Amino acid sequence: MATVELTTEQVINLVKQLPASSKKDLLLALAAESQSSRDERMALAERQFRALAVSRGKNWESMSDDERQALADDLIHEDRSCRE
């Protein structure tokens, strides 16, 4: 199968020519792909948070939502010198 390289503008112009039902199908396909990518990123992030919790002597499973948020906040701001 040959591959055709198109610019974003060309793709947009082609999509504009589609009938409404095809545009809907295209949007649904893009949304599904986006959700799949999001789910993969979230799973990776959770695995990384679990590992970081262990490295700090904490058990992700037994932590409350507030404790998990505090851990995330500490990780995000660990390079800052001023803490509360």
Biopython code that builds the backbone (N, CA, C, O; Angstrom):
import numpy as np
from Bio.PDB.StructureBuilder import StructureBuilder

atoms = [
    (1, "MET", "N", (0.840, -1.173, 0.000)),
    (1, "MET", "CA", (0.000, 0.000, 0.000)),
    (1, "MET", "C", (0.885, 1.236, 0.000)),
    (1, "MET", "O", (1.819, 1.336, 0.796)),
    (2, "ALA", "N", (0.600, 2.162, -0.877)),
    (2, "ALA", "CA", (1.385, 3.379, -0.988)),
    (2, "ALA", "C", (1.023, 4.353, 0.126)),
    (2, "ALA", "O", (-0.115, 4.390, 0.595)),
    (3, "THR", "N", (1.997, 5.127, 0.532)),
    (3, "THR", "CA", (1.776, 6.141, 1.554)),
    (3, "THR", "C", (1.834, 7.515, 0.914)),
    (3, "THR", "O", (2.759, 7.821, 0.160)),
    (4, "VAL", "N", (0.854, 8.333, 1.212)),
    (4, "VAL", "CA", (0.804, 9.694, 0.691)),
    (4, "VAL", "C", (1.058, 10.641, 1.849)),
    (4, "VAL", "O", (0.423, 10.532, 2.898)),
    (5, "GLU", "N", (1.965, 11.550, 1.665)),
    (5, "GLU", "CA", (2.244, 12.528, 2.712)),
    (5, "GLU", "C", (1.458, 13.799, 2.426)),
    (5, "GLU", "O", (1.559, 14.386, 1.348)),
    (6, "LEU", "N", (0.674, 14.208, 3.417)),
    (6, "LEU", "CA", (-0.149, 15.400, 3.288)),
    (6, "LEU", "C", (0.179, 16.368, 4.413)),
    (6, "LEU", "O", (0.595, 15.962, 5.499)),
    (7, "THR", "N", (-0.011, 17.634, 4.144)),
    (7, "THR", "CA", (0.147, 18.625, 5.204)),
    (7, "THR", "C", (-1.116, 18.613, 6.061)),
    (7, "THR", "O", (-2.152, 18.078, 5.665)),
    (8, "THR", "N", (-1.007, 19.201, 7.214)),
    (8, "THR", "CA", (-2.174, 19.306, 8.088)),
    (8, "THR", "C", (-3.297, 20.058, 7.383)),
    (8, "THR", "O", (-4.463, 19.672, 7.468)),
    (9, "GLU", "N", (-2.944, 21.112, 6.700)),
    (9, "GLU", "CA", (-3.951, 21.905, 5.975)),
    (9, "GLU", "C", (-4.663, 21.053, 4.921)),
    (9, "GLU", "O", (-5.878, 21.156, 4.755)),
    (10, "GLN", "N", (-3.909, 20.218, 4.214)),
    (10, "GLN", "CA", (-4.527, 19.345, 3.217)),
    (10, "GLN", "C", (-5.492, 18.358, 3.862)),
    (10, "GLN", "O", (-6.579, 18.112, 3.339)),
    (11, "VAL", "N", (-5.096, 17.797, 4.991)),
    (11, "VAL", "CA", (-5.959, 16.848, 5.695)),
    (11, "VAL", "C", (-7.232, 17.550, 6.144)),
    (11, "VAL", "O", (-8.329, 17.014, 5.983)),
    (12, "ILE", "N", (-7.094, 18.742, 6.703)),
    (12, "ILE", "CA", (-8.266, 19.500, 7.148)),
    (12, "ILE", "C", (-9.203, 19.775, 5.979)),
    (12, "ILE", "O", (-10.420, 19.632, 6.101)),
    (13, "ASN", "N", (-8.639, 20.165, 4.861)),
    (13, "ASN", "CA", (-9.467, 20.426, 3.683)),
    (13, "ASN", "C", (-10.174, 19.160, 3.210)),
    (13, "ASN", "O", (-11.328, 19.226, 2.788)),
    (14, "LEU", "N", (-9.515, 18.028, 3.270)),
    (14, "LEU", "CA", (-10.149, 16.766, 2.886)),
    (14, "LEU", "C", (-11.271, 16.408, 3.852)),
    (14, "LEU", "O", (-12.343, 15.971, 3.433)),
    (15, "VAL", "N", (-11.024, 16.594, 5.144)),
    (15, "VAL", "CA", (-12.041, 16.283, 6.146)),
    (15, "VAL", "C", (-13.265, 17.169, 5.945)),
    (15, "VAL", "O", (-14.395, 16.704, 6.094)),
    (16, "LYS", "N", (-13.054, 18.430, 5.610)),
    (16, "LYS", "CA", (-14.177, 19.333, 5.377)),
    (16, "LYS", "C", (-15.065, 18.856, 4.234)),
    (16, "LYS", "O", (-16.246, 19.200, 4.184)),
    (17, "GLN", "N", (-14.514, 18.074, 3.322)),
    (17, "GLN", "CA", (-15.276, 17.580, 2.180)),
    (17, "GLN", "C", (-16.093, 16.326, 2.512)),
    (17, "GLN", "O", (-16.931, 15.904, 1.715)),
    (18, "LEU", "N", (-15.856, 15.742, 3.664)),
    (18, "LEU", "CA", (-16.576, 14.526, 4.050)),
    (18, "LEU", "C", (-18.024, 14.842, 4.403)),
    (18, "LEU", "O", (-18.341, 15.942, 4.856)),
    (19, "PRO", "N", (-18.896, 13.863, 4.189)),
    (19, "PRO", "CA", (-20.266, 14.043, 4.665)),
    (19, "PRO", "C", (-20.280, 14.030, 6.202)),
    (19, "PRO", "O", (-19.361, 13.507, 6.833)),
    (20, "ALA", "N", (-21.311, 14.599, 6.781)),
    (20, "ALA", "CA", (-21.399, 14.744, 8.239)),
    (20, "ALA", "C", (-21.228, 13.415, 8.964)),
    (20, "ALA", "O", (-20.560, 13.363, 9.997)),
    (21, "SER", "N", (-21.813, 12.346, 8.449)),
    (21, "SER", "CA", (-21.707, 11.049, 9.129)),
    (21, "SER", "C", (-20.265, 10.543, 9.137)),
    (21, "SER", "O", (-19.830, 9.919, 10.105)),
    (22, "SER", "N", (-19.533, 10.808, 8.073)),
    (22, "SER", "CA", (-18.126, 10.395, 8.026)),
    (22, "SER", "C", (-17.274, 11.234, 8.966)),
    (22, "SER", "O", (-16.332, 10.734, 9.579)),
    (23, "LYS", "N", (-17.613, 12.517, 9.073)),
    (23, "LYS", "CA", (-16.895, 13.381, 10.022)),
    (23, "LYS", "C", (-17.101, 12.868, 11.442)),
    (23, "LYS", "O", (-16.169, 12.850, 12.246)),
    (24, "LYS", "N", (-18.328, 12.452, 11.743)),
    (24, "LYS", "CA", (-18.628, 11.914, 13.070)),
    (24, "LYS", "C", (-17.813, 10.649, 13.311)),
    (24, "LYS", "O", (-17.234, 10.482, 14.384)),
    (25, "ASP", "N", (-17.761, 9.758, 12.325)),
    (25, "ASP", "CA", (-16.972, 8.526, 12.455)),
    (25, "ASP", "C", (-15.502, 8.845, 12.683)),
    (25, "ASP", "O", (-14.838, 8.201, 13.494)),
    (26, "LEU", "N", (-14.999, 9.837, 11.967)),
    (26, "LEU", "CA", (-13.603, 10.249, 12.113)),
    (26, "LEU", "C", (-13.348, 10.773, 13.526)),
    (26, "LEU", "O", (-12.353, 10.415, 14.156)),
    (27, "LEU", "N", (-14.254, 11.622, 14.020)),
    (27, "LEU", "CA", (-14.097, 12.156, 15.377)),
    (27, "LEU", "C", (-14.135, 11.055, 16.422)),
    (27, "LEU", "O", (-13.354, 11.068, 17.374)),
    (28, "LEU", "N", (-15.040, 10.103, 16.246)),
    (28, "LEU", "CA", (-15.124, 8.991, 17.190)),
    (28, "LEU", "C", (-13.844, 8.152, 17.173)),
    (28, "LEU", "O", (-13.368, 7.718, 18.222)),
    (29, "ALA", "N", (-13.296, 7.927, 15.985)),
    (29, "ALA", "CA", (-12.044, 7.161, 15.872)),
    (29, "ALA", "C", (-10.893, 7.906, 16.539)),
    (29, "ALA", "O", (-10.086, 7.306, 17.249)),
    (30, "LEU", "N", (-10.822, 9.210, 16.308)),
    (30, "LEU", "CA", (-9.760, 10.006, 16.936)),
    (30, "LEU", "C", (-9.918, 10.044, 18.453)),
    (30, "LEU", "O", (-8.930, 9.964, 19.183)),
    (31, "ALA", "N", (-11.150, 10.164, 18.925)),
    (31, "ALA", "CA", (-11.399, 10.188, 20.367)),
    (31, "ALA", "C", (-11.014, 8.863, 21.001)),
    (31, "ALA", "O", (-10.432, 8.838, 22.085)),
    (32, "ALA", "N", (-11.336, 7.761, 20.332)),
    (32, "ALA", "CA", (-10.989, 6.437, 20.864)),
    (32, "ALA", "C", (-9.475, 6.272, 20.941)),
    (32, "ALA", "O", (-8.947, 5.736, 21.915)),
    (33, "GLU", "N", (-8.787, 6.736, 19.909)),
    (33, "GLU", "CA", (-7.317, 6.659, 19.899)),
    (33, "GLU", "C", (-6.736, 7.507, 21.015)),
    (33, "GLU", "O", (-5.792, 7.098, 21.690)),
    (34, "SER", "N", (-7.300, 8.680, 21.204)),
    (34, "SER", "CA", (-6.839, 9.576, 22.257)),
    (34, "SER", "C", (-7.056, 8.947, 23.630)),
    (34, "SER", "O", (-6.178, 9.017, 24.490)),
    (35, "GLN", "N", (-8.220, 8.335, 23.840)),
    (35, "GLN", "CA", (-8.525, 7.695, 25.125)),
    (35, "GLN", "C", (-7.566, 6.546, 25.390)),
    (35, "GLN", "O", (-7.107, 6.359, 26.517)),
    (36, "SER", "N", (-7.264, 5.777, 24.350)),
    (36, "SER", "CA", (-6.336, 4.657, 24.494)),
    (36, "SER", "C", (-4.955, 5.163, 24.909)),
    (36, "SER", "O", (-4.320, 4.599, 25.800)),
    (37, "SER", "N", (-4.502, 6.221, 24.260)),
    (37, "SER", "CA", (-3.205, 6.803, 24.606)),
    (37, "SER", "C", (-3.225, 7.340, 26.030)),
    (37, "SER", "O", (-2.252, 7.188, 26.769)),
    (38, "ARG", "N", (-4.337, 7.971, 26.417)),
    (38, "ARG", "CA", (-4.458, 8.504, 27.765)),
    (38, "ARG", "C", (-4.404, 7.380, 28.787)),
    (38, "ARG", "O", (-3.724, 7.494, 29.807)),
    (39, "ASP", "N", (-5.119, 6.298, 28.517)),
    (39, "ASP", "CA", (-5.118, 5.160, 29.437)),
    (39, "ASP", "C", (-3.717, 4.589, 29.606)),
    (39, "ASP", "O", (-3.317, 4.232, 30.714)),
    (40, "GLU", "N", (-2.971, 4.504, 28.508)),
    (40, "GLU", "CA", (-1.594, 3.996, 28.569)),
    (40, "GLU", "C", (-0.709, 4.926, 29.397)),
    (40, "GLU", "O", (0.095, 4.470, 30.209)),
    (41, "ARG", "N", (-0.865, 6.241, 29.183)),
    (41, "ARG", "CA", (-0.062, 7.211, 29.950)),
    (41, "ARG", "C", (-0.407, 7.156, 31.432)),
    (41, "ARG", "O", (0.478, 7.236, 32.283)),
    (42, "MET", "N", (-1.686, 7.022, 31.738)),
    (42, "MET", "CA", (-2.110, 6.948, 33.140)),
    (42, "MET", "C", (-1.579, 5.681, 33.814)),
    (42, "MET", "O", (-1.161, 5.723, 34.972)),
    (43, "ALA", "N", (-1.594, 4.567, 33.100)),
    (43, "ALA", "CA", (-1.071, 3.314, 33.661)),
    (43, "ALA", "C", (0.428, 3.443, 33.924)),
    (43, "ALA", "O", (0.918, 2.992, 34.960)),
    (44, "LEU", "N", (1.154, 4.053, 32.995)),
    (44, "LEU", "CA", (2.589, 4.263, 33.178)),
    (44, "LEU", "C", (2.836, 5.184, 34.371)),
    (44, "LEU", "O", (3.702, 4.907, 35.201)),
    (45, "ALA", "N", (2.085, 6.267, 34.457)),
    (45, "ALA", "CA", (2.265, 7.207, 35.565)),
    (45, "ALA", "C", (1.992, 6.532, 36.905)),
    (45, "ALA", "O", (2.709, 6.765, 37.878)),
    (46, "GLU", "N", (0.953, 5.695, 36.957)),
    (46, "GLU", "CA", (0.650, 5.014, 38.218)),
    (46, "GLU", "C", (1.776, 4.050, 38.596)),
    (46, "GLU", "O", (2.149, 3.963, 39.766)),
    (47, "ARG", "N", (2.317, 3.328, 37.617)),
    (47, "ARG", "CA", (3.450, 2.428, 37.919)),
    (47, "ARG", "C", (4.638, 3.223, 38.449)),
    (47, "ARG", "O", (5.314, 2.792, 39.384)),
    (48, "GLN", "N", (4.891, 4.383, 37.851)),
    (48, "GLN", "CA", (6.009, 5.210, 38.300)),
    (48, "GLN", "C", (5.755, 5.757, 39.712)),
    (48, "GLN", "O", (6.666, 5.780, 40.540)),
    (49, "PHE", "N", (4.528, 6.193, 39.983)),
    (49, "PHE", "CA", (4.209, 6.675, 41.330)),
    (49, "PHE", "C", (4.347, 5.566, 42.357)),
    (49, "PHE", "O", (4.846, 5.799, 43.458)),
    (50, "ARG", "N", (3.909, 4.361, 42.009)),
    (50, "ARG", "CA", (4.056, 3.227, 42.932)),
    (50, "ARG", "C", (5.536, 3.000, 43.266)),
    (50, "ARG", "O", (5.898, 2.801, 44.426)),
    (51, "ALA", "N", (6.381, 3.032, 42.234)),
    (51, "ALA", "CA", (7.819, 2.820, 42.437)),
    (51, "ALA", "C", (8.419, 3.945, 43.272)),
    (51, "ALA", "O", (9.241, 3.693, 44.153)),
    (52, "LEU", "N", (8.018, 5.174, 43.002)),
    (52, "LEU", "CA", (8.529, 6.304, 43.777)),
    (52, "LEU", "C", (8.076, 6.234, 45.229)),
    (52, "LEU", "O", (8.827, 6.585, 46.139)),
    (53, "ALA", "N", (6.849, 5.780, 45.442)),
    (53, "ALA", "CA", (6.362, 5.624, 46.818)),
    (53, "ALA", "C", (7.219, 4.605, 47.559)),
    (53, "ALA", "O", (7.623, 4.841, 48.697)),
    (54, "VAL", "N", (7.495, 3.483, 46.922)),
    (54, "VAL", "CA", (8.332, 2.445, 47.539)),
    (54, "VAL", "C", (9.714, 3.008, 47.850)),
    (54, "VAL", "O", (10.267, 2.743, 48.918)),
    (55, "SER", "N", (10.275, 3.784, 46.921)),
    (55, "SER", "CA", (11.616, 4.335, 47.139)),
    (55, "SER", "C", (11.642, 5.309, 48.318)),
    (55, "SER", "O", (12.709, 5.602, 48.859)),
    (56, "ARG", "N", (10.481, 5.807, 48.714)),
    (56, "ARG", "CA", (10.368, 6.709, 49.858)),
    (56, "ARG", "C", (9.777, 6.007, 51.074)),
    (56, "ARG", "O", (9.340, 6.653, 52.027)),
    (57, "GLY", "N", (9.767, 4.667, 51.028)),
    (57, "GLY", "CA", (9.309, 3.880, 52.160)),
    (57, "GLY", "C", (7.805, 3.905, 52.378)),
    (57, "GLY", "O", (7.339, 3.705, 53.500)),
    (58, "LYS", "N", (7.045, 4.146, 51.327)),
    (58, "LYS", "CA", (5.594, 4.219, 51.447)),
    (58, "LYS", "C", (4.942, 3.110, 50.618)),
    (58, "LYS", "O", (5.532, 2.607, 49.661)),
    (59, "ASN", "N", (3.730, 2.742, 50.995)),
    (59, "ASN", "CA", (2.965, 1.717, 50.285)),
    (59, "ASN", "C", (1.812, 2.398, 49.573)),
    (59, "ASN", "O", (0.866, 2.849, 50.219)),
    (60, "TRP", "N", (1.878, 2.480, 48.252)),
    (60, "TRP", "CA", (0.865, 3.163, 47.448)),
    (60, "TRP", "C", (-0.539, 2.645, 47.745)),
    (60, "TRP", "O", (-1.494, 3.418, 47.823)),
    (61, "GLU", "N", (-0.652, 1.328, 47.911)),
    (61, "GLU", "CA", (-1.963, 0.713, 48.131)),
    (61, "GLU", "C", (-2.607, 1.178, 49.435)),
    (61, "GLU", "O", (-3.824, 1.352, 49.497)),
    (62, "SER", "N", (-1.811, 1.379, 50.460)),
    (62, "SER", "CA", (-2.376, 1.744, 51.760)),
    (62, "SER", "C", (-2.492, 3.258, 51.956)),
    (62, "SER", "O", (-3.025, 3.712, 52.969)),
    (63, "MET", "N", (-1.999, 4.033, 50.999)),
    (63, "MET", "CA", (-2.051, 5.491, 51.114)),
    (63, "MET", "C", (-3.446, 6.003, 50.774)),
    (63, "MET", "O", (-4.109, 5.481, 49.879)),
    (64, "SER", "N", (-3.883, 7.034, 51.503)),
    (64, "SER", "CA", (-5.155, 7.687, 51.187)),
    (64, "SER", "C", (-4.952, 8.592, 49.968)),
    (64, "SER", "O", (-3.820, 8.837, 49.552)),
    (65, "ASP", "N", (-6.042, 9.078, 49.407)),
    (65, "ASP", "CA", (-5.933, 10.007, 48.282)),
    (65, "ASP", "C", (-5.153, 11.253, 48.673)),
    (65, "ASP", "O", (-4.348, 11.756, 47.890)),
    (66, "ASP", "N", (-5.390, 11.755, 49.886)),
    (66, "ASP", "CA", (-4.653, 12.935, 50.355)),
    (66, "ASP", "C", (-3.160, 12.658, 50.456)),
    (66, "ASP", "O", (-2.342, 13.503, 50.093)),
    (67, "GLU", "N", (-2.804, 11.473, 50.951)),
    (67, "GLU", "CA", (-1.383, 11.104, 51.054)),
    (67, "GLU", "C", (-0.757, 10.967, 49.666)),
    (67, "GLU", "O", (0.392, 11.357, 49.458)),
    (68, "ARG", "N", (-1.511, 10.415, 48.722)),
    (68, "ARG", "CA", (-1.001, 10.291, 47.349)),
    (68, "ARG", "C", (-0.788, 11.664, 46.732)),
    (68, "ARG", "O", (0.210, 11.899, 46.051)),
    (69, "GLN", "N", (-1.727, 12.565, 46.970)),
    (69, "GLN", "CA", (-1.578, 13.925, 46.442)),
    (69, "GLN", "C", (-0.400, 14.632, 47.088)),
    (69, "GLN", "O", (0.324, 15.368, 46.418)),
    (70, "ALA", "N", (-0.200, 14.420, 48.371)),
    (70, "ALA", "CA", (0.941, 15.027, 49.062)),
    (70, "ALA", "C", (2.247, 14.493, 48.489)),
    (70, "ALA", "O", (3.203, 15.248, 48.310)),
    (71, "LEU", "N", (2.292, 13.189, 48.200)),
    (71, "LEU", "CA", (3.490, 12.603, 47.596)),
    (71, "LEU", "C", (3.747, 13.237, 46.231)),
    (71, "LEU", "O", (4.877, 13.617, 45.923)),
    (72, "ALA", "N", (2.701, 13.352, 45.417)),
    (72, "ALA", "CA", (2.851, 13.969, 44.096)),
    (72, "ALA", "C", (3.336, 15.403, 44.229)),
    (72, "ALA", "O", (4.211, 15.835, 43.478)),
    (73, "ASP", "N", (2.776, 16.142, 45.175)),
    (73, "ASP", "CA", (3.188, 17.523, 45.390)),
    (73, "ASP", "C", (4.654, 17.590, 45.806)),
    (73, "ASP", "O", (5.402, 18.440, 45.323)),
    (74, "ASP", "N", (5.065, 16.693, 46.704)),
    (74, "ASP", "CA", (6.472, 16.650, 47.128)),
    (74, "ASP", "C", (7.385, 16.353, 45.940)),
    (74, "ASP", "O", (8.446, 16.963, 45.801)),
    (75, "LEU", "N", (6.977, 15.427, 45.092)),
    (75, "LEU", "CA", (7.791, 15.073, 43.933)),
    (75, "LEU", "C", (7.903, 16.237, 42.961)),
    (75, "LEU", "O", (8.975, 16.505, 42.418)),
    (76, "ILE", "N", (6.797, 16.920, 42.748)),
    (76, "ILE", "CA", (6.792, 18.041, 41.806)),
    (76, "ILE", "C", (7.653, 19.186, 42.319)),
    (76, "ILE", "O", (8.324, 19.862, 41.539)),
    (77, "HIS", "N", (7.634, 19.403, 43.625)),
    (77, "HIS", "CA", (8.322, 20.558, 44.192)),
    (77, "HIS", "C", (9.606, 20.209, 44.934)),
    (77, "HIS", "O", (10.130, 21.048, 45.667)),
    (78, "GLU", "N", (10.127, 18.997, 44.765)),
    (78, "GLU", "CA", (11.287, 18.593, 45.549)),
    (78, "GLU", "C", (12.545, 19.391, 45.234)),
    (78, "GLU", "O", (13.473, 19.414, 46.042)),
    (79, "ASP", "N", (12.596, 20.047, 44.079)),
    (79, "ASP", "CA", (13.776, 20.826, 43.749)),
    (79, "ASP", "C", (13.708, 22.268, 44.273)),
    (79, "ASP", "O", (14.664, 23.029, 44.125)),
    (80, "ARG", "N", (12.590, 22.634, 44.877)),
    (80, "ARG", "CA", (12.436, 23.975, 45.436)),
    (80, "ARG", "C", (12.938, 24.017, 46.855)),
    (80, "ARG", "O", (12.755, 23.075, 47.627)),
    (81, "SER", "N", (13.573, 25.119, 47.190)),
    (81, "SER", "CA", (14.182, 25.214, 48.530)),
    (81, "SER", "C", (13.176, 25.578, 49.612)),
    (81, "SER", "O", (13.389, 25.247, 50.779)),
    (82, "CYS", "N", (12.088, 26.250, 49.258)),
    (82, "CYS", "CA", (11.135, 26.648, 50.301)),
    (82, "CYS", "C", (9.949, 25.699, 50.308)),
    (82, "CYS", "O", (9.296, 25.481, 49.288)),
    (83, "ARG", "N", (9.687, 25.143, 51.477)),
    (83, "ARG", "CA", (8.567, 24.238, 51.680)),
    (83, "ARG", "C", (7.759, 24.716, 52.864)),
    (83, "ARG", "O", (8.263, 25.428, 53.732)),
    (84, "GLU", "N", (6.498, 24.316, 52.889)),
    (84, "GLU", "CA", (5.633, 24.693, 54.010)),
    (84, "GLU", "C", (5.989, 23.897, 55.235)),
    (84, "GLU", "O", (5.371, 24.072, 56.285)),
]
sb = StructureBuilder()
sb.init_structure("model")
sb.init_model(0)
sb.init_chain("A")
sb.init_seg("    ")
for serial, (resi, resn, name, xyz) in enumerate(atoms, 1):
    if name == "N":
        sb.init_residue(resn, " ", resi, " ")
    sb.init_atom(name, np.array(xyz, "f"), 0.0, 1.0, " ", f" {name:<3s}", serial, name[0])
structure = sb.get_structure()
